[in-house]
Amino acid sequence: MGPSGREVCVTGSFDHKVRVWDALSGDLLQTVDSFKSHVNALAFDVYGKYLYAGDGKGVIKEFLFSSREQGDGDVLKFIRVNKDLEGEPISCIQTMSSKRKLVVLTKRSNLCSIDLGVFSVGRQYHGIKYLRTHVRFAISPDERYIISGSEDGRTFMWNIEGGQVVQLQHIVNAGNPITCISWSPYEHVIAASTFKPEHPVMIFVHDSSKDDIREAAQLEDRSLGTQPRAVQTPRRLKHISQVERERDRERANILEDLPTELTPDQVSNIISGIKSRMARSYERDHVREHV
């Protein structure tokens, strides 16, 4: 969506062009043909004002997104170019809302951040293997961490500011590539997937019953004096199947404690309790929608 509220769709393609479409009518609004290779990655900033495009030669360009309603010019206006990664095909770009940074992954196993103040590479994050299979990383909702799978079946997490890295030993895929990881913006949940046939999507959730593990402390930026904060990131994870087994045991324990016969007063108390929990749940959901 453009800054004027106009709904648009932007595509990159193998013919070296970026196209801007009207999402409602399907009309082609503009074609940008300034790239020298296929356009692999596109990302808007959180406000929809700037567009970043990366191509197969490692070139990233920044465009200002404007509206034709304000004039007869183009929708996308070129601003500047970054060639720090030239020769490394850009595969994935993500923007960050709280920091003036891009996070970029290339097909030369190069994961790095780009400082938008000077539009140059600021920090590199080491460990990932990415040469052939398409891999997508994820940024934590609080924008403190990057998590990504790797072609060798391992999973890594980095501190964005400090660059510290740990391998997550429990998120592995027996040598098969972990191609995509998604981090829920609302819950402490991570999903990981692969191209392997008939392989399930793996779901991991935050395990509050365990103490902070050693990897959590290793991720903290000691130069800034930060300390682990349990509410910030799912550092302690367990597979969703384990969560479901624990919930089944809890349900069984509840059923065992229920009496075989209930008095009218007990029925009334149960109904009142259900109503109270439903009201609290509604209040939490209502507050979350307006935050």
Backbone as CSV, one residue per row, in Angstrom:
resi,resn,N_x,N_y,N_z,CA_x,CA_y,CA_z,C_x,C_y,C_z
1,MET,0.844,-1.196,0.000,0.000,0.000,0.000,0.880,1.247,0.000
2,GLY,0.604,2.148,-0.893,1.391,3.368,-0.994,1.074,4.362,0.099
3,PRO,1.869,5.421,0.229,1.685,6.403,1.293,0.359,7.151,1.201
4,SER,-0.255,7.175,0.037,-1.542,7.854,-0.094,-2.703,6.931,0.219
5,GLY,-2.409,5.673,0.594,-3.440,4.696,0.856,-3.821,3.887,-0.370
6,ARG,-3.207,4.142,-1.490,-3.501,3.412,-2.722,-2.889,2.021,-2.653
7,GLU,-3.672,1.022,-2.982,-3.201,-0.355,-2.920,-2.492,-0.710,-4.214
8,VAL,-1.238,-1.144,-4.076,-0.432,-1.501,-5.237,0.252,-2.838,-4.983
9,CYS,0.705,-3.450,-6.053,1.498,-4.672,-6.000,2.774,-4.424,-6.794
10,VAL,3.920,-4.782,-6.198,5.202,-4.592,-6.867,5.844,-5.956,-7.078
11,THR,6.314,-6.216,-8.293,6.928,-7.501,-8.625,8.305,-7.304,-9.227
12,GLY,9.198,-8.249,-8.942,10.489,-8.326,-9.607,10.502,-9.562,-10.485
13,SER,11.299,-9.573,-11.545,11.228,-10.683,-12.486,12.589,-10.980,-13.109
14,PHE,12.622,-12.079,-13.881,13.859,-12.522,-14.515,14.215,-11.686,-15.743
15,ASP,13.331,-10.815,-16.171,13.677,-9.944,-17.309,14.334,-8.647,-16.854
16,HIS,14.804,-8.611,-15.591,15.570,-7.497,-15.020,14.688,-6.278,-14.734
17,LYS,13.400,-6.461,-14.596,12.496,-5.326,-14.421,11.718,-5.424,-13.109
18,VAL,11.400,-4.250,-12.571,10.475,-4.121,-11.445,9.208,-3.469,-11.980
19,ARG,8.061,-4.066,-11.681,6.792,-3.538,-12.164,5.887,-3.179,-11.004
20,VAL,5.177,-2.069,-11.163,4.227,-1.599,-10.155,2.825,-1.722,-10.755
21,TRP,1.941,-2.400,-10.020,0.595,-2.664,-10.500,-0.430,-2.046,-9.551
22,ASP,-1.543,-1.634,-10.103,-2.689,-1.263,-9.284,-3.344,-2.553,-8.807
23,ALA,-3.365,-2.772,-7.485,-3.835,-4.043,-6.947,-5.329,-4.262,-7.162
24,LEU,-6.087,-3.194,-7.339,-7.536,-3.332,-7.507,-7.923,-3.523,-8.969
25,SER,-7.350,-2.715,-9.858,-7.725,-2.789,-11.269,-6.829,-3.716,-12.082
26,GLY,-5.618,-3.983,-11.571,-4.663,-4.795,-12.321,-3.893,-4.022,-13.367
27,ASP,-4.054,-2.707,-13.412,-3.364,-1.885,-14.404,-1.875,-1.779,-14.066
28,LEU,-1.032,-1.808,-15.091,0.404,-1.599,-14.915,0.670,-0.106,-14.804
29,LEU,1.231,0.316,-13.666,1.467,1.732,-13.414,2.857,2.186,-13.845
30,GLN,3.850,1.292,-13.700,5.223,1.690,-14.029,6.094,0.461,-14.205
31,THR,7.087,0.573,-15.069,8.104,-0.459,-15.241,9.477,0.171,-15.046
32,VAL,10.250,-0.389,-14.124,11.612,0.083,-13.856,12.575,-0.911,-14.487
33,ASP,13.401,-0.458,-15.423,14.308,-1.360,-16.137,15.772,-0.974,-15.976
34,SER,16.119,-0.510,-14.782,17.490,-0.046,-14.538,18.405,-1.135,-13.988
35,PHE,17.895,-2.364,-13.798,18.716,-3.437,-13.249,19.437,-4.188,-14.370
36,LYS,20.577,-4.773,-14.035,21.391,-5.510,-14.996,21.259,-7.023,-14.829
37,SER,20.425,-7.450,-13.903,20.221,-8.873,-13.656,18.806,-9.082,-13.127
38,HIS,18.422,-10.343,-12.964,17.073,-10.646,-12.494,16.871,-10.116,-11.070
39,VAL,15.692,-9.606,-10.798,15.370,-9.006,-9.500,14.811,-10.093,-8.589
40,ASN,15.569,-10.432,-7.548,15.232,-11.564,-6.688,14.463,-11.184,-5.430
41,ALA,14.663,-9.984,-4.909,14.132,-9.639,-3.599,13.581,-8.223,-3.595
42,LEU,12.420,-8.061,-2.961,11.777,-6.753,-2.793,11.310,-6.621,-1.363
43,ALA,11.384,-5.417,-0.809,10.898,-5.184,0.548,10.527,-3.716,0.718
44,PHE,9.322,-3.473,1.228,8.904,-2.128,1.614,9.330,-1.850,3.048
45,ASP,9.540,-0.588,3.386,9.684,-0.243,4.788,8.303,-0.308,5.439
46,VAL,8.266,-0.208,6.771,7.026,-0.423,7.506,5.955,0.607,7.153
47,TYR,6.351,1.775,6.672,5.392,2.820,6.333,4.978,2.794,4.860
48,GLY,5.568,1.910,4.083,5.256,1.844,2.669,5.788,3.016,1.872
49,LYS,6.773,3.715,2.416,7.301,4.909,1.750,8.514,4.596,0.880
50,TYR,9.303,3.602,1.304,10.516,3.259,0.568,10.462,1.794,0.137
51,LEU,10.987,1.523,-1.052,11.086,0.170,-1.578,12.552,-0.160,-1.815
52,TYR,12.951,-1.381,-1.418,14.315,-1.844,-1.615,14.273,-3.079,-2.520
53,ALA,15.115,-3.072,-3.551,15.132,-4.150,-4.528,16.554,-4.652,-4.710
54,GLY,16.728,-5.987,-4.676,18.041,-6.595,-4.848,18.054,-7.526,-6.051
55,ASP,19.166,-7.560,-6.782,19.213,-8.358,-8.005,20.281,-9.443,-7.953
56,GLY,20.411,-10.162,-9.069,21.325,-11.290,-9.137,22.785,-10.924,-9.182
57,LYS,23.126,-9.665,-9.332,24.515,-9.203,-9.327,24.943,-8.636,-7.981
58,GLY,24.027,-8.662,-7.000,24.369,-8.164,-5.678,24.137,-6.681,-5.492
59,VAL,23.379,-6.058,-6.378,23.102,-4.625,-6.301,21.752,-4.408,-5.611
60,ILE,21.725,-3.486,-4.655,20.486,-3.132,-3.955,20.186,-1.663,-4.237
61,LYS,18.952,-1.386,-4.655,18.547,-0.016,-4.961,17.397,0.397,-4.057
62,GLU,17.432,1.673,-3.696,16.376,2.255,-2.857,15.528,3.188,-3.714
63,PHE,14.208,3.046,-3.584,13.269,3.879,-4.330,12.325,4.575,-3.362
64,LEU,11.956,5.794,-3.714,10.926,6.517,-2.979,9.586,6.218,-3.631
65,PHE,8.621,5.840,-2.814,7.302,5.513,-3.330,6.409,6.748,-3.232
66,SER,5.954,7.238,-4.370,5.096,8.427,-4.412,3.769,8.056,-5.046
67,SER,2.881,9.048,-5.170,1.558,8.822,-5.730,1.353,9.703,-6.944
68,ARG,0.804,9.148,-7.999,0.522,9.936,-9.192,-0.581,10.963,-8.952
69,GLU,-1.314,10.754,-7.859,-2.353,11.731,-7.548,-1.754,13.089,-7.204
70,GLN,-0.470,13.072,-6.791,0.201,14.312,-6.419,0.970,14.916,-7.594
71,GLY,0.928,14.277,-8.752,1.657,14.777,-9.913,1.644,13.757,-11.023
72,ASP,2.305,14.059,-12.123,2.305,13.177,-13.282,3.556,12.309,-13.353
73,GLY,4.399,12.318,-12.303,5.645,11.565,-12.345,5.431,10.085,-12.099
74,ASP,6.564,9.364,-12.033,6.522,7.927,-11.801,6.135,7.619,-10.355
75,VAL,5.640,6.393,-10.163,5.297,5.939,-8.814,6.566,5.690,-8.000
76,LEU,7.567,5.036,-8.623,8.845,4.780,-7.967,9.906,5.738,-8.482
77,LYS,10.588,6.391,-7.554,11.659,7.318,-7.918,12.968,6.836,-7.297
78,PHE,13.968,6.603,-8.119,15.254,6.108,-7.654,15.934,7.115,-6.738
79,ILE,16.521,6.598,-5.628,17.226,7.466,-4.674,18.719,7.164,-4.663
80,ARG,19.093,5.909,-4.385,20.517,5.586,-4.249,20.721,4.086,-4.440
81,VAL,21.998,3.699,-4.570,22.336,2.311,-4.845,23.441,1.842,-3.902
82,ASN,23.401,0.563,-3.524,24.443,-0.054,-2.714,25.068,-1.184,-3.518
83,LYS,26.418,-1.161,-3.654,27.137,-2.189,-4.404,28.148,-2.916,-3.533
84,ASP,27.972,-2.847,-2.201,28.900,-3.527,-1.301,28.901,-5.040,-1.508
85,LEU,27.783,-5.591,-1.960,27.646,-7.035,-2.116,27.727,-7.461,-3.576
86,GLU,28.317,-6.626,-4.412,28.371,-6.909,-5.839,29.074,-8.245,-6.095
87,GLY,28.457,-9.044,-6.964,28.971,-10.375,-7.249,28.315,-11.465,-6.421
88,GLU,27.479,-11.098,-5.454,26.771,-12.056,-4.611,25.267,-11.890,-4.840
89,PRO,24.604,-12.814,-5.520,23.173,-12.665,-5.809,22.343,-12.456,-4.542
90,ILE,21.562,-11.394,-4.532,20.690,-11.113,-3.391,19.520,-12.082,-3.407
91,SER,19.262,-12.719,-2.278,18.182,-13.702,-2.195,17.001,-13.219,-1.371
92,CYS,17.265,-12.497,-0.296,16.194,-12.104,0.624,16.545,-10.771,1.275
93,ILE,15.562,-9.888,1.389,15.724,-8.597,2.067,14.566,-8.433,3.047
94,GLN,14.871,-8.004,4.257,13.828,-7.657,5.225,14.159,-6.310,5.848
95,THR,13.129,-5.497,6.054,13.301,-4.208,6.709,12.943,-4.325,8.184
96,MET,13.382,-3.344,8.962,13.102,-3.315,10.394,12.421,-2.002,10.731
97,SER,11.387,-2.091,11.567,10.595,-0.899,11.872,11.232,-0.029,12.950
98,SER,11.941,-0.644,13.915,12.491,0.126,15.030,13.935,0.561,14.810
99,LYS,14.581,0.034,13.795,15.981,0.378,13.516,16.105,0.720,12.033
100,ARG,16.972,1.672,11.733,17.193,2.031,10.328,18.197,1.044,9.727
101,LYS,17.713,-0.186,9.500,18.562,-1.242,8.973,17.773,-2.088,7.984
102,LEU,18.514,-2.680,7.046,18.033,-3.795,6.250,18.815,-5.023,6.676
103,VAL,18.178,-6.189,6.633,18.897,-7.444,6.797,18.823,-8.159,5.457
104,VAL,19.987,-8.565,4.945,20.098,-9.091,3.583,20.812,-10.438,3.619
105,LEU,20.316,-11.380,2.794,20.965,-12.679,2.637,21.325,-12.872,1.162
106,THR,22.565,-13.297,0.904,23.013,-13.544,-0.466,23.289,-15.037,-0.661
107,LYS,23.392,-15.447,-1.926,23.663,-16.850,-2.233,25.148,-17.152,-2.212
108,ARG,25.857,-16.481,-1.336,27.253,-16.783,-1.046,27.423,-16.955,0.461
109,SER,26.344,-17.389,1.116,26.340,-17.626,2.574,26.638,-16.353,3.354
110,ASN,26.241,-15.217,2.816,26.519,-13.926,3.447,25.218,-13.324,3.978
111,LEU,25.076,-13.339,5.296,23.952,-12.695,5.971,24.485,-11.442,6.640
112,CYS,23.910,-10.285,6.344,24.463,-9.033,6.860,23.362,-8.002,7.038
113,SER,23.693,-6.940,7.761,22.785,-5.803,7.923,23.347,-4.616,7.155
114,ILE,22.459,-3.774,6.665,22.841,-2.558,5.948,22.309,-1.363,6.720
115,ASP,23.194,-0.476,7.095,22.832,0.746,7.805,22.229,1.724,6.801
116,LEU,20.960,2.081,7.006,20.288,2.961,6.055,20.743,4.417,6.185
117,GLY,21.430,4.745,7.277,21.945,6.099,7.410,22.997,6.404,6.362
118,VAL,23.908,5.439,6.151,24.977,5.613,5.164,24.808,4.669,3.981
119,PHE,23.815,3.795,4.061,23.491,2.818,3.012,24.698,1.971,2.644
120,SER,25.274,1.353,3.665,26.410,0.456,3.457,26.320,-0.692,4.456
121,VAL,27.025,-1.787,4.167,27.007,-2.959,5.033,27.598,-2.596,6.393
122,GLY,26.844,-2.911,7.457,27.300,-2.559,8.791,27.852,-3.733,9.575
123,ARG,27.201,-4.898,9.510,27.649,-6.063,10.275,27.320,-7.331,9.503
124,GLN,28.195,-8.323,9.626,27.975,-9.616,8.998,27.718,-10.662,10.075
125,TYR,26.853,-11.632,9.755,26.461,-12.680,10.687,26.913,-14.022,10.105
126,HIS,27.822,-14.699,10.813,28.507,-15.865,10.264,27.862,-17.164,10.742
127,GLY,28.053,-18.229,9.962,27.615,-19.566,10.349,26.728,-20.243,9.334
128,ILE,25.887,-19.485,8.641,24.924,-20.055,7.719,25.613,-20.567,6.465
129,LYS,25.088,-21.669,5.920,25.542,-22.182,4.626,24.392,-22.036,3.634
130,TYR,24.625,-21.270,2.571,23.580,-21.016,1.589,24.224,-20.762,0.225
131,LEU,24.184,-21.803,-0.621,24.783,-21.695,-1.950,23.810,-22.061,-3.071
132,ARG,22.861,-22.989,-2.804,21.968,-23.463,-3.862,20.494,-23.342,-3.476
133,THR,20.099,-23.975,-2.377,18.690,-24.023,-1.988,18.241,-22.675,-1.430
134,HIS,17.050,-22.250,-1.838,16.547,-20.955,-1.372,16.254,-21.018,0.129
135,VAL,16.805,-20.083,0.887,16.662,-20.024,2.343,16.092,-18.664,2.729
136,ARG,15.156,-18.674,3.649,14.586,-17.426,4.181,14.781,-17.377,5.690
137,PHE,15.228,-16.235,6.187,15.442,-16.042,7.619,14.254,-15.294,8.218
138,ALA,14.269,-15.142,9.536,13.218,-14.402,10.235,13.856,-13.492,11.274
139,ILE,13.181,-12.387,11.560,13.610,-11.436,12.588,12.612,-11.508,13.736
140,SER,13.125,-11.518,14.973,12.232,-11.630,16.125,11.305,-10.418,16.211
141,PRO,10.124,-10.573,16.804,9.171,-9.456,16.883,9.736,-8.216,17.571
142,ASP,10.658,-8.403,18.533,11.260,-7.242,19.190,12.488,-6.731,18.439
143,GLU,12.804,-7.363,17.308,13.892,-6.951,16.425,15.251,-6.933,17.119
144,ARG,15.456,-7.918,18.006,16.752,-8.082,18.654,17.545,-9.243,18.069
145,TYR,16.855,-10.179,17.409,17.514,-11.395,16.959,17.134,-11.736,15.519
146,ILE,18.047,-12.454,14.843,17.793,-13.076,13.547,17.889,-14.577,13.748
147,ILE,16.976,-15.323,13.147,17.039,-16.785,13.179,16.938,-17.288,11.750
148,SER,17.754,-18.294,11.425,17.755,-18.805,10.057,18.178,-20.255,10.037
149,GLY,17.584,-21.004,9.105,18.053,-22.341,8.818,19.243,-22.283,7.886
150,SER,19.762,-23.451,7.530,20.964,-23.534,6.711,20.864,-24.752,5.804
151,GLU,21.638,-24.765,4.727,21.615,-25.895,3.800,22.106,-27.189,4.443
152,ASP,22.884,-27.098,5.505,23.398,-28.301,6.162,22.482,-28.812,7.261
153,GLY,21.253,-28.264,7.342,20.272,-28.751,8.298,20.366,-28.160,9.684
154,ARG,21.247,-27.195,9.884,21.383,-26.559,11.192,20.586,-25.255,11.251
155,THR,20.377,-24.771,12.474,19.660,-23.514,12.691,20.501,-22.623,13.590
156,PHE,20.586,-21.339,13.215,21.403,-20.386,13.960,20.553,-19.197,14.393
157,MET,21.001,-18.571,15.485,20.380,-17.339,15.951,21.481,-16.332,16.270
158,TRP,21.257,-15.088,15.828,22.240,-14.015,16.024,21.621,-12.851,16.778
159,ASN,22.453,-12.191,17.585,22.095,-10.901,18.147,22.339,-9.846,17.071
160,ILE,21.323,-9.078,16.713,21.441,-8.149,15.589,22.490,-7.080,15.854
161,GLU,22.512,-6.522,17.045,23.440,-5.431,17.328,24.855,-5.924,17.575
162,GLY,24.999,-6.991,18.373,26.336,-7.449,18.744,26.938,-8.468,17.809
163,GLY,26.092,-9.219,17.062,26.591,-10.219,16.139,26.854,-11.578,16.755
164,GLN,26.635,-11.751,18.091,26.858,-13.065,18.703,25.944,-14.104,18.054
165,VAL,26.454,-15.317,17.921,25.711,-16.373,17.245,25.744,-17.645,18.078
166,VAL,24.645,-18.387,18.079,24.581,-19.718,18.679,23.869,-20.645,17.707
167,GLN,24.251,-21.912,17.751,23.524,-22.926,16.994,22.459,-23.522,17.905
168,LEU,21.222,-23.568,17.423,20.119,-24.143,18.187,20.122,-25.650,17.956
169,GLN,20.610,-26.392,18.960,20.845,-27.822,18.798,19.562,-28.614,18.597
170,HIS,18.430,-28.112,19.083,17.181,-28.866,19.025,16.387,-28.595,17.742
171,ILE,16.810,-27.606,16.932,16.143,-27.360,15.656,17.110,-27.784,14.565
172,VAL,17.069,-29.073,14.211,17.961,-29.636,13.203,17.129,-30.487,12.240
173,ASN,17.739,-30.834,11.111,16.983,-31.568,10.094,17.828,-32.663,9.455
174,ALA,18.709,-33.280,10.231,19.478,-34.451,9.795,20.183,-34.231,8.461
175,GLY,20.781,-33.057,8.283,21.536,-32.791,7.068,20.727,-32.255,5.914
176,ASN,19.402,-32.295,5.984,18.553,-31.718,4.944,18.378,-30.228,5.188
177,PRO,18.327,-29.423,4.144,18.251,-27.966,4.333,17.002,-27.541,5.112
178,ILE,17.177,-26.620,6.045,16.037,-25.924,6.651,15.868,-24.643,5.851
179,THR,14.838,-24.603,5.045,14.723,-23.562,4.032,13.958,-22.331,4.473
180,CYS,13.079,-22.474,5.447,12.264,-21.315,5.842,11.948,-21.386,7.321
181,ILE,12.093,-20.256,8.001,11.719,-20.137,9.412,10.846,-18.901,9.567
182,SER,9.766,-19.057,10.313,8.853,-17.939,10.575,8.680,-17.784,12.074
183,TRP,8.706,-16.535,12.542,8.600,-16.225,13.970,7.291,-15.472,14.181
184,SER,6.399,-16.035,14.983,5.090,-15.425,15.194,5.222,-14.041,15.818
185,PRO,4.495,-13.030,15.296,4.553,-11.696,15.893,3.735,-11.577,17.171
186,TYR,2.935,-12.599,17.503,2.021,-12.502,18.640,2.334,-13.469,19.777
187,GLU,2.921,-14.625,19.470,3.209,-15.638,20.477,4.678,-16.040,20.388
188,HIS,5.171,-16.713,21.439,6.542,-17.224,21.447,6.572,-18.554,20.682
189,VAL,6.394,-18.481,19.377,6.284,-19.667,18.527,7.142,-19.481,17.281
190,ILE,7.861,-20.542,16.910,8.686,-20.560,15.700,8.283,-21.765,14.853
191,ALA,8.151,-21.563,13.539,7.868,-22.647,12.611,9.046,-22.802,11.655
192,ALA,9.442,-24.041,11.378,10.557,-24.322,10.470,10.128,-25.371,9.457
193,SER,10.578,-25.206,8.205,10.185,-26.141,7.156,11.367,-26.433,6.241
194,THR,11.158,-27.415,5.343,12.203,-27.838,4.425,11.572,-28.280,3.117
195,PHE,12.415,-28.494,2.085,11.936,-28.985,0.798,11.847,-30.510,0.759
196,LYS,12.291,-31.193,1.784,12.283,-32.646,1.782,10.860,-33.175,1.625
197,PRO,10.626,-34.139,0.708,9.265,-34.644,0.493,8.645,-35.223,1.759
198,GLU,7.369,-34.898,1.966,6.571,-35.417,3.078,7.154,-35.072,4.444
199,HIS,7.978,-34.047,4.490,8.534,-33.642,5.791,7.588,-32.643,6.441
200,PRO,7.219,-32.849,7.704,6.255,-31.940,8.349,6.876,-30.596,8.686
201,VAL,6.034,-29.597,8.814,6.475,-28.313,9.350,6.684,-28.486,10.850
202,MET,7.845,-28.093,11.330,8.170,-28.238,12.748,7.776,-26.958,13.493
203,ILE,7.026,-27.130,14.598,6.569,-25.997,15.403,7.224,-26.083,16.773
204,PHE,7.800,-24.971,17.218,8.434,-24.904,18.531,7.847,-23.733,19.315
205,VAL,7.617,-23.962,20.608,7.044,-22.920,21.462,7.949,-22.687,22.662
206,HIS,7.779,-21.542,23.279,8.560,-21.171,24.456,8.204,-22.075,25.623
207,ASP,9.200,-22.630,26.282,9.012,-23.519,27.430,9.375,-22.773,28.701
208,SER,8.376,-22.236,29.383,8.624,-21.435,30.592,8.976,-22.295,31.796
209,SER,8.850,-23.629,31.683,9.143,-24.498,32.823,10.638,-24.758,32.986
210,LYS,11.450,-24.360,31.991,12.884,-24.624,32.048,13.659,-23.349,32.351
211,ASP,14.816,-23.521,32.954,15.696,-22.394,33.222,16.306,-21.907,31.908
212,ASP,16.760,-20.652,31.907,17.442,-20.128,30.727,18.636,-21.005,30.391
213,ILE,18.771,-21.341,29.115,19.883,-22.182,28.707,21.112,-21.337,28.399
214,ARG,22.231,-22.010,28.284,23.507,-21.309,28.099,23.510,-20.469,26.836
215,GLU,22.835,-20.947,25.768,22.837,-20.222,24.507,22.211,-18.837,24.645
216,ALA,21.230,-18.716,25.552,20.563,-17.423,25.716,21.546,-16.362,26.185
217,ALA,22.392,-16.727,27.150,23.379,-15.768,27.646,24.414,-15.423,26.583
218,GLN,24.745,-16.406,25.729,25.743,-16.156,24.697,25.253,-15.158,23.659
219,LEU,23.934,-15.044,23.502,23.381,-14.142,22.501,23.359,-12.693,22.961
220,GLU,23.493,-12.471,24.261,23.387,-11.105,24.760,24.617,-10.291,24.401
221,ASP,24.413,-9.036,24.118,25.505,-8.139,23.746,26.168,-7.634,25.015
222,ARG,27.258,-8.260,25.392,27.924,-7.896,26.650,28.518,-6.493,26.593
223,SER,28.849,-6.049,25.404,29.414,-4.713,25.273,28.404,-3.644,25.649
224,LEU,27.103,-3.993,25.552,26.064,-3.036,25.936,25.545,-3.298,27.338
225,GLY,26.034,-4.381,27.956,25.614,-4.689,29.311,24.188,-5.178,29.410
226,THR,23.629,-5.750,28.337,22.254,-6.212,28.394,22.174,-7.553,29.088
227,GLN,21.020,-7.862,29.651,20.781,-9.115,30.344,19.631,-9.840,29.662
228,PRO,19.613,-11.187,29.750,18.517,-11.931,29.144,17.168,-11.521,29.730
229,ARG,16.196,-11.371,28.854,14.837,-11.037,29.286,13.905,-12.099,28.723
230,ALA,13.278,-12.878,29.623,12.500,-14.037,29.198,11.319,-13.650,28.326
231,VAL,10.791,-12.447,28.475,9.602,-12.072,27.720,9.937,-11.634,26.308
232,GLN,11.190,-11.486,25.973,11.559,-10.910,24.693,11.609,-11.925,23.571
233,THR,12.055,-13.142,23.862,12.304,-14.088,22.776,12.167,-15.515,23.266
234,PRO,11.668,-16.439,22.437,11.534,-17.833,22.859,12.880,-18.543,22.897
235,ARG,13.711,-18.198,23.881,15.032,-18.811,23.963,14.918,-20.273,24.376
236,ARG,13.892,-20.587,25.210,13.736,-21.950,25.682,12.586,-22.547,24.890
237,LEU,12.865,-23.551,24.084,11.869,-24.060,23.153,11.623,-25.538,23.386
238,LYS,10.403,-25.997,23.112,10.091,-27.415,23.079,9.163,-27.660,21.910
239,HIS,9.205,-28.894,21.387,8.408,-29.206,20.213,6.928,-29.191,20.567
240,ILE,6.083,-28.827,19.611,4.649,-28.688,19.867,4.018,-30.004,20.292
241,SER,4.568,-31.161,19.833,4.015,-32.448,20.231,4.146,-32.658,21.739
242,GLN,5.250,-32.172,22.327,5.421,-32.262,23.770,4.398,-31.404,24.486
243,VAL,4.112,-30.216,23.945,3.101,-29.346,24.534,1.739,-30.025,24.521
244,GLU,1.396,-30.677,23.394,0.097,-31.339,23.293,-0.014,-32.486,24.286
245,ARG,1.056,-33.253,24.493,1.013,-34.339,25.478,0.794,-33.799,26.885
246,GLU,1.457,-32.686,27.213,1.278,-32.098,28.540,-0.146,-31.600,28.734
247,ARG,-0.719,-31.017,27.679,-2.106,-30.546,27.789,-3.068,-31.717,27.964
248,ASP,-2.805,-32.834,27.268,-3.661,-34.014,27.425,-3.608,-34.537,28.852
249,ARG,-2.399,-34.533,29.459,-2.289,-34.980,30.846,-3.043,-34.053,31.787
250,GLU,-2.966,-32.739,31.518,-3.688,-31.790,32.366,-5.192,-31.997,32.265
251,ARG,-5.684,-32.238,31.036,-7.117,-32.486,30.877,-7.544,-33.752,31.616
252,ALA,-6.689,-34.803,31.528,-7.012,-36.055,32.216,-7.065,-35.852,33.723
253,ASN,-6.133,-35.071,34.266,-6.130,-34.809,35.706,-7.375,-34.040,36.128
254,ILE,-7.806,-33.096,35.287,-9.011,-32.332,35.608,-10.229,-33.241,35.635
255,LEU,-10.336,-34.150,34.657,-11.480,-35.063,34.596,-11.504,-35.995,35.793
256,GLU,-10.308,-36.447,36.247,-10.251,-37.328,37.410,-10.746,-36.632,38.671
257,ASP,-10.518,-35.335,38.775,-10.907,-34.594,39.978,-12.378,-34.231,40.001
258,LEU,-13.061,-34.345,38.858,-14.480,-33.966,38.828,-15.322,-34.999,39.571
259,PRO,-16.271,-34.538,40.378,-17.170,-35.478,41.069,-18.146,-36.109,40.086
260,THR,-18.667,-37.285,40.447,-19.624,-37.975,39.576,-21.004,-37.335,39.647
261,GLU,-21.303,-36.663,40.750,-22.583,-35.985,40.897,-22.347,-34.550,41.364
262,LEU,-23.143,-33.618,40.851,-23.002,-32.204,41.186,-24.287,-31.677,41.810
263,THR,-24.118,-30.847,42.828,-25.262,-30.172,43.435,-25.589,-28.929,42.621
264,PRO,-26.775,-28.364,42.756,-27.112,-27.123,42.033,-26.124,-25.998,42.306
265,ASP,-25.644,-25.906,43.543,-24.673,-24.849,43.855,-23.363,-25.061,43.107
266,GLN,-22.912,-26.316,43.002,-21.672,-26.607,42.274,-21.817,-26.288,40.788
267,VAL,-22.971,-26.615,40.205,-23.219,-26.294,38.798,-23.189,-24.788,38.588
268,SER,-23.809,-24.040,39.512,-23.835,-22.586,39.410,-22.431,-22.005,39.496
269,ASN,-21.614,-22.553,40.403,-20.237,-22.064,40.534,-19.411,-22.351,39.279
270,ILE,-19.607,-23.532,38.674,-18.877,-23.884,37.458,-19.244,-22.935,36.334
271,ILE,-20.542,-22.661,36.175,-20.991,-21.757,35.116,-20.444,-20.352,35.343
272,SER,-20.437,-19.901,36.595,-19.905,-18.574,36.902,-18.419,-18.498,36.574
273,GLY,-17.695,-19.558,36.882,-16.273,-19.574,36.564,-16.010,-19.526,35.067
274,ILE,-16.808,-20.262,34.291,-16.650,-20.249,32.834,-16.926,-18.854,32.296
275,LYS,-17.991,-18.233,32.763,-18.315,-16.875,32.312,-17.204,-15.891,32.647
276,SER,-16.630,-16.036,33.849,-15.562,-15.133,34.267,-14.335,-15.294,33.387
277,ARG,-13.938,-16.555,33.077,-12.779,-16.780,32.219,-13.030,-16.268,30.811
278,MET,-14.252,-16.438,30.295,-14.578,-15.934,28.967,-14.495,-14.412,28.923
279,ALA,-14.940,-13.756,30.003,-14.888,-12.296,30.049,-13.449,-11.799,30.071
280,ARG,-12.586,-12.478,30.860,-11.181,-12.075,30.906,-10.501,-12.299,29.557
281,SER,-10.822,-13.437,28.903,-10.251,-13.707,27.597,-10.672,-12.658,26.584
282,TYR,-11.939,-12.240,26.634,-12.427,-11.212,25.708,-11.713,-9.889,25.957
283,GLU,-11.496,-9.541,27.229,-10.814,-8.291,27.556,-9.374,-8.307,27.040
284,ARG,-8.667,-9.450,27.173,-7.292,-9.537,26.672,-7.243,-9.376,25.170
285,ASP,-8.175,-10.065,24.468,-8.204,-9.959,23.009,-8.554,-8.555,22.573
286,HIS,-9.460,-7.887,23.306,-9.868,-6.532,22.940,-8.715,-5.558,23.122
287,VAL,-7.946,-5.740,24.221,-6.818,-4.870,24.461,-5.746,-5.097,23.411
288,ARG,-5.480,-6.378,23.030,-4.448,-6.705,22.038,-4.781,-6.081,20.695
289,GLU,-6.070,-6.060,20.316,-6.452,-5.500,19.032,-6.231,-3.998,18.969
290,HIS,-6.214,-3.334,20.103,-6.097,-1.874,20.113,-4.730,-1.400,20.546
291,VAL,-3.794,-2.348,20.777,-2.427,-1.938,21.150,-1.650,-1.582,19.896
